[in-house]
Each structure stands twice: as structure tokens, then as C-alpha cells.
Amino acid sequence: MTHESIPPPAAASRAAPGSGRRPNADYRWTPRKAMAFLDLLAAGESVAAAARRLGMSRQSAYRLRERAGGYFAQGWDLARRAGHVRRAVERERSGGGAR
């Protein structure tokens, strides 16, 4: 899954008519959202930005990391490192140098 293929947060139209709220299921981390989140981290997004793109909060992402632990936490760390490298390469290519 690439960050271009990440589905937008569900529209409020699926909620009860006239409520203006999303269904409760949209507030939960699904395996698909978790994988999309890691993909966004690897693409260079911050934790907050990646979570926001999926309709989730930064705090909920950190709670997910604690809850899931193990392999997910390792994937998170690897994705963050990949994102840092990607941003460094992009800065270098644009002539911005290392920061």
C-alpha cells in the first residue's frame, strides 16, 4: 500500500442521518489503517500528520503502539528511520544539505 492509495477518513454521511458524527467504527484503528500509518511514516510524514491523514489522533497512534507492541513497534521504528532517510535524501537533492 502506498500513501497515495490510503483511503480518506470515512464521510460523516455514514453516520445516523442528521447527527453530523462519524460512526464509532471510524474512530478505531483497523489493521488497514495501521499499515497505512506505517506507510505514511516511511514516506516521511510525522506521527501527527500520518495519524491525521487517517482520521486518527497522534495520541491514539501512540496508544496503538503500546497496545500492539512487538512487531508493530519494530515496524514503527523502521518506518520512522526510513522516513528520516527519505527526507534527508530529498533535502540533499534539493540542495538544502543535511540538518
VOVEX-940304 format. One line per field, with one value per residue: residue number from 1; residue in three letters; x, y, z of N, C-alpha, C, CB in turn. Coordinates in nm, 3 decimals, always signed. Glycine has a CB too. Layout:
pos [NUM,...] $
code [ALA,...] $
nu [X,...] $
nv [Y,...] $
nw [Z,...] $
cau [X,...] $
cav [Y,...] $
caw [Z,...] $
cu [X,...] $
cv [Y,...] $
cw [Z,...] $
cbu [X,...] $
cbv [Y,...] $
cbw [Z,...] $
This chain:
pos [1,2,3,4,5,6,7,8,9,10,11,12,13,14,15,16,17,18,19,20,21,22,23,24,25,26,27,28,29,30,31,32,33,34,35,36,37,38,39,40,41,42,43,44,45,46,47,48,49,50,51,52,53,54,55,56,57,58,59,60,61,62,63,64,65,66,67,68,69,70,71,72,73,74,75,76,77,78,79,80,81,82,83,84,85,86,87,88,89,90,91,92,93,94,95,96,97,98,99] $
code [MET,THR,HIS,GLU,SER,ILE,PRO,PRO,PRO,ALA,ALA,ALA,SER,ARG,ALA,ALA,PRO,GLY,SER,GLY,ARG,ARG,PRO,ASN,ALA,ASP,TYR,ARG,TRP,THR,PRO,ARG,LYS,ALA,MET,ALA,PHE,LEU,ASP,LEU,LEU,ALA,ALA,GLY,GLU,SER,VAL,ALA,ALA,ALA,ALA,ARG,ARG,LEU,GLY,MET,SER,ARG,GLN,SER,ALA,TYR,ARG,LEU,ARG,GLU,ARG,ALA,GLY,GLY,TYR,PHE,ALA,GLN,GLY,TRP,ASP,LEU,ALA,ARG,ARG,ALA,GLY,HIS,VAL,ARG,ARG,ALA,VAL,GLU,ARG,GLU,ARG,SER,GLY,GLY,GLY,ALA,ARG] $
nu [+0.085,+0.060,+0.115,-0.040,-0.256,-0.407,-0.707,-0.939,-1.053,-1.360,-1.668,-1.896,-2.145,-2.216,-2.294,-2.562,-2.851,-2.848,-2.698,-2.434,-2.204,-1.931,-1.947,-1.891,-1.706,-1.530,-1.355,-1.173,-0.864,-0.783,-0.647,-0.582,-0.569,-0.356,-0.141,-0.137,-0.069,+0.196,+0.309,+0.285,+0.453,+0.697,+0.711,+0.788,+0.623,+0.522,+0.440,+0.205,+0.100,+0.065,-0.122,-0.336,-0.398,-0.529,-0.754,-0.725,-0.590,-0.277,-0.222,-0.376,-0.240,+0.002,-0.102,-0.192,+0.055,+0.163,-0.028,-0.026,+0.243,+0.548,+0.601,+0.471,+0.564,+0.833,+0.811,+0.714,+0.939,+1.128,+0.996,+0.990,+1.266,+1.319,+1.164,+1.303,+1.546,+1.453,+1.359,+1.603,+1.747,+1.587,+1.621,+1.894,+1.900,+1.757,+1.934,+1.943,+2.106,+2.229,+2.048] $
nv [-0.117,+0.216,+0.559,+0.711,+0.555,+0.546,+0.535,+0.806,+0.946,+0.811,+0.936,+1.162,+1.104,+0.840,+0.812,+0.830,+0.973,+1.324,+1.351,+1.438,+1.320,+1.085,+0.727,+0.505,+0.304,+0.426,+0.558,+0.382,+0.198,+0.005,-0.297,-0.227,+0.056,+0.079,-0.029,+0.151,+0.378,+0.316,+0.313,+0.580,+0.697,+0.590,+0.721,+0.966,+1.128,+1.294,+1.157,+1.275,+1.397,+1.174,+1.022,+1.202,+1.217,+0.980,+1.015,+0.991,+1.045,+1.178,+1.096,+0.864,+0.704,+0.659,+0.520,+0.294,+0.188,+0.116,-0.072,-0.265,-0.333,-0.531,-0.656,-0.451,-0.218,-0.240,-0.221,+0.040,+0.185,+0.121,+0.228,+0.500,+0.556,+0.507,+0.711,+0.936,+0.906,+0.925,+1.193,+1.325,+1.257,+1.383,+1.650,+1.677,+1.640,+1.864,+2.057,+2.152,+2.051,+1.872,+1.842] $
nw [+0.000,-0.085,+0.010,-0.154,-0.205,+0.021,+0.191,+0.235,+0.552,+0.671,+0.549,+0.704,+0.626,+0.657,+0.912,+1.155,+1.012,+0.997,+1.228,+1.208,+1.290,+1.287,+1.242,+1.522,+1.459,+1.284,+1.443,+1.533,+1.527,+1.257,+1.109,+0.844,+0.855,+1.036,+0.888,+0.676,+0.817,+0.898,+0.645,+0.571,+0.763,+0.676,+0.437,+0.513,+0.664,+0.967,+1.293,+1.391,+1.157,+0.989,+1.134,+1.139,+0.864,+0.838,+0.980,+1.249,+1.583,+1.706,+1.965,+1.984,+1.808,+1.942,+2.160,+2.028,+1.949,+2.198,+2.283,+2.075,+2.056,+2.028,+1.709,+1.568,+1.691,+1.624,+1.347,+1.332,+1.428,+1.226,+1.004,+1.070,+1.068,+0.797,+0.688,+0.785,+0.649,+0.386,+0.384,+0.430,+0.199,+0.008,+0.087,+0.034,-0.244,-0.320,-0.266,-0.014,+0.186,+0.479,+0.785] $
cau [+0.000,+0.136,+0.038,-0.137,-0.374,-0.469,-0.842,-0.966,-1.142,-1.498,-1.751,-1.999,-2.273,-2.249,-2.349,-2.707,-2.891,-2.864,-2.618,-2.310,-2.093,-1.885,-1.979,-1.787,-1.603,-1.432,-1.262,-1.089,-0.754,-0.800,-0.519,-0.556,-0.524,-0.224,-0.043,-0.131,+0.004,+0.338,+0.348,+0.300,+0.576,+0.809,+0.713,+0.844,+0.525,+0.536,+0.337,+0.081,+0.047,+0.021,-0.246,-0.439,-0.440,-0.615,-0.868,-0.695,-0.509,-0.141,-0.228,-0.429,-0.133,+0.094,-0.172,-0.188,+0.191,+0.175,-0.119,+0.015,+0.377,+0.623,+0.632,+0.421,+0.658,+0.953,+0.775,+0.706,+1.076,+1.187,+0.928,+1.038,+1.402,+1.309,+1.114,+1.412,+1.639,+1.388,+1.362,+1.743,+1.780,+1.515,+1.689,+2.021,+1.870,+1.711,+2.041,+1.927,+2.207,+2.185,+2.006] $
cav [+0.000,+0.340,+0.666,+0.764,+0.469,+0.545,+0.589,+0.919,+0.910,+0.790,+1.057,+1.167,+1.062,+0.705,+0.821,+0.845,+1.093,+1.446,+1.356,+1.510,+1.247,+0.962,+0.606,+0.469,+0.221,+0.512,+0.608,+0.271,+0.156,-0.124,-0.339,-0.149,+0.189,+0.065,-0.047,+0.278,+0.467,+0.283,+0.355,+0.726,+0.725,+0.557,+0.823,+1.088,+1.204,+1.286,+1.075,+1.353,+1.415,+1.043,+0.987,+1.296,+1.177,+0.862,+1.049,+0.949,+1.143,+1.138,+1.023,+0.729,+0.628,+0.613,+0.415,+0.174,+0.134,+0.050,-0.186,-0.368,-0.374,-0.624,-0.633,-0.322,-0.118,-0.251,-0.163,+0.185,+0.236,+0.109,+0.324,+0.635,+0.569,+0.518,+0.845,+1.031,+0.892,+0.981,+1.340,+1.368,+1.244,+1.490,+1.777,+1.675,+1.658,+2.000,+2.149,+2.204,+2.000,+1.794,+1.917] $
caw [+0.000,-0.088,+0.073,-0.250,-0.207,+0.152,+0.182,+0.324,+0.662,+0.627,+0.548,+0.809,+0.569,+0.700,+1.048,+1.160,+0.939,+1.073,+1.351,+1.185,+1.354,+1.222,+1.319,+1.618,+1.396,+1.218,+1.544,+1.575,+1.441,+1.192,+1.052,+0.723,+0.897,+1.098,+0.781,+0.604,+0.906,+0.884,+0.511,+0.575,+0.837,+0.587,+0.331,+0.568,+0.743,+1.113,+1.356,+1.396,+1.021,+0.938,+1.203,+1.092,+0.728,+0.850,+1.062,+1.386,+1.655,+1.742,+2.091,+1.961,+1.742,+2.047,+2.238,+1.945,+1.959,+2.329,+2.286,+1.979,+2.094,+1.944,+1.568,+1.523,+1.742,+1.540,+1.217,+1.353,+1.435,+1.093,+0.915,+1.105,+1.016,+0.652,+0.661,+0.808,+0.537,+0.267,+0.392,+0.415,+0.057,-0.063,+0.118,-0.037,-0.386,-0.344,-0.235,+0.121,+0.276,+0.594,+0.905] $
cu [+0.089,+0.050,-0.061,-0.266,-0.447,-0.608,-0.860,-1.053,-1.285,-1.579,-1.858,-2.133,-2.312,-2.306,-2.500,-2.746,-2.910,-2.776,-2.490,-2.189,-2.056,-1.931,-1.863,-1.675,-1.496,-1.329,-1.164,-0.977,-0.787,-0.663,-0.482,-0.506,-0.384,-0.115,-0.027,-0.051,+0.154,+0.390,+0.371,+0.424,+0.698,+0.821,+0.763,+0.747,+0.559,+0.426,+0.204,+0.018,-0.007,-0.112,-0.361,-0.490,-0.534,-0.737,-0.851,-0.611,-0.370,-0.142,-0.278,-0.325,-0.035,+0.028,-0.172,-0.050,+0.210,+0.093,-0.070,+0.153,+0.451,+0.654,+0.584,+0.516,+0.788,+0.927,+0.768,+0.847,+1.144,+1.126,+0.974,+1.179,+1.401,+1.260,+1.221,+1.512,+1.580,+1.391,+1.503,+1.785,+1.713,+1.579,+1.820,+2.000,+1.828,+1.817,+2.033,+2.030,+2.145,+2.146,+2.018] $
cv [+0.123,+0.450,+0.728,+0.683,+0.464,+0.607,+0.708,+0.873,+0.901,+0.918,+1.048,+1.117,+0.920,+0.704,+0.834,+0.976,+1.212,+1.456,+1.435,+1.443,+1.125,+0.843,+0.570,+0.389,+0.306,+0.567,+0.501,+0.246,+0.017,-0.169,-0.259,-0.008,+0.182,+0.051,+0.082,+0.380,+0.443,+0.327,+0.506,+0.766,+0.701,+0.658,+0.956,+1.174,+1.194,+1.197,+1.148,+1.365,+1.283,+1.004,+1.074,+1.258,+1.059,+0.889,+1.009,+1.058,+1.086,+1.054,+0.880,+0.642,+0.575,+0.508,+0.284,+0.108,+0.059,-0.079,-0.299,-0.422,-0.451,-0.580,-0.498,-0.211,-0.121,-0.191,-0.013,+0.244,+0.232,+0.210,+0.466,+0.658,+0.586,+0.657,+0.952,+1.027,+0.953,+1.133,+1.394,+1.363,+1.356,+1.625,+1.787,+1.701,+1.801,+2.105,+2.207,+2.155,+1.924,+1.885,+1.830] $
cw [+0.000,-0.029,-0.024,-0.248,-0.074,+0.142,+0.275,+0.440,+0.612,+0.640,+0.656,+0.758,+0.610,+0.842,+1.039,+1.091,+1.034,+1.197,+1.333,+1.246,+1.271,+1.305,+1.412,+1.555,+1.327,+1.315,+1.590,+1.474,+1.387,+1.142,+0.926,+0.758,+0.955,+0.991,+0.701,+0.685,+0.893,+0.747,+0.506,+0.653,+0.749,+0.473,+0.382,+0.647,+0.892,+1.168,+1.354,+1.258,+0.965,+1.003,+1.153,+0.953,+0.730,+0.937,+1.208,+1.453,+1.681,+1.868,+2.072,+1.891,+1.846,+2.136,+2.160,+1.954,+2.090,+2.333,+2.197,+2.012,+1.986,+1.804,+1.518,+1.568,+1.660,+1.403,+1.223,+1.351,+1.298,+0.996,+0.944,+1.052,+0.865,+0.612,+0.681,+0.693,+0.412,+0.269,+0.374,+0.268,-0.022,-0.038,+0.040,-0.185,-0.417,-0.310,-0.096,+0.220,+0.393,+0.709,+1.025] $
cbu [-0.097,+0.181,+0.131,-0.077,-0.334,-0.382,-0.946,-1.036,-1.131,-1.564,-1.817,-2.013,-2.268,-2.126,-2.287,-2.759,-3.020,-3.005,-2.585,-2.322,-2.132,-1.730,-2.012,-1.847,-1.667,-1.503,-1.339,-1.172,-0.619,-0.905,-0.523,-0.683,-0.622,-0.221,-0.085,-0.273,-0.042,+0.362,+0.242,+0.176,+0.584,+0.792,+0.574,+0.899,+0.380,+0.530,+0.377,+0.107,+0.156,+0.128,-0.229,-0.384,-0.318,-0.537,-0.991,-0.620,-0.577,-0.051,-0.319,-0.558,-0.060,+0.140,-0.317,-0.221,+0.295,+0.130,-0.259,+0.013,+0.370,+0.552,+0.571,+0.279,+0.688,+0.996,+0.642,+0.634,+1.157,+1.169,+0.775,+1.036,+1.486,+1.214,+0.995,+1.483,+1.673,+1.243,+1.305,+1.837,+1.737,+1.367,+1.717,+2.092,+1.761,+1.585,+2.043,+1.793,+2.293,+2.294,+1.862] $
cbv [+0.000,+0.375,+0.772,+0.764,+0.330,+0.621,+0.480,+1.035,+1.012,+0.677,+1.077,+1.309,+1.071,+0.616,+0.941,+0.842,+1.068,+1.460,+1.216,+1.648,+1.204,+0.962,+0.487,+0.392,+0.125,+0.627,+0.662,+0.144,+0.156,-0.116,-0.488,-0.140,+0.250,-0.056,-0.162,+0.331,+0.447,+0.132,+0.313,+0.791,+0.637,+0.416,+0.840,+1.169,+1.153,+1.429,+1.039,+1.492,+1.471,+0.935,+1.003,+1.440,+1.143,+0.746,+0.985,+0.811,+1.183,+1.262,+1.096,+0.735,+0.716,+0.733,+0.458,+0.208,+0.247,+0.144,-0.144,-0.311,-0.457,-0.747,-0.743,-0.297,-0.141,-0.399,-0.218,+0.218,+0.156,-0.033,+0.313,+0.657,+0.446,+0.410,+0.875,+1.001,+0.744,+0.931,+1.387,+1.281,+1.105,+1.493,+1.789,+1.540,+1.561,+2.026,+2.259,+2.168,+2.112,+1.698,+1.970] $
cbw [+0.122,-0.232,+0.127,-0.391,-0.247,+0.256,+0.216,+0.247,+0.776,+0.708,+0.410,+0.861,+0.418,+0.693,+1.125,+1.306,+0.861,+1.114,+1.397,+1.239,+1.499,+1.204,+1.224,+1.732,+1.295,+1.149,+1.662,+1.593,+1.518,+1.074,+1.019,+0.637,+0.999,+1.194,+0.689,+0.574,+1.054,+0.903,+0.408,+0.637,+0.965,+0.530,+0.270,+0.461,+0.716,+1.178,+1.502,+1.454,+0.929,+0.966,+1.356,+1.091,+0.643,+0.907,+1.007,+1.387,+1.788,+1.760,+2.189,+1.878,+1.637,+2.132,+2.271,+1.798,+1.947,+2.442,+2.244,+1.838,+2.217,+1.937,+1.485,+1.577,+1.892,+1.527,+1.170,+1.489,+1.536,+1.040,+0.932,+1.258,+1.055,+0.595,+0.749,+0.943,+0.514,+0.257,+0.527,+0.501,+0.003,-0.020,+0.270,-0.017,-0.430,-0.263,-0.334,+0.171,+0.328,+0.639,+0.892] $
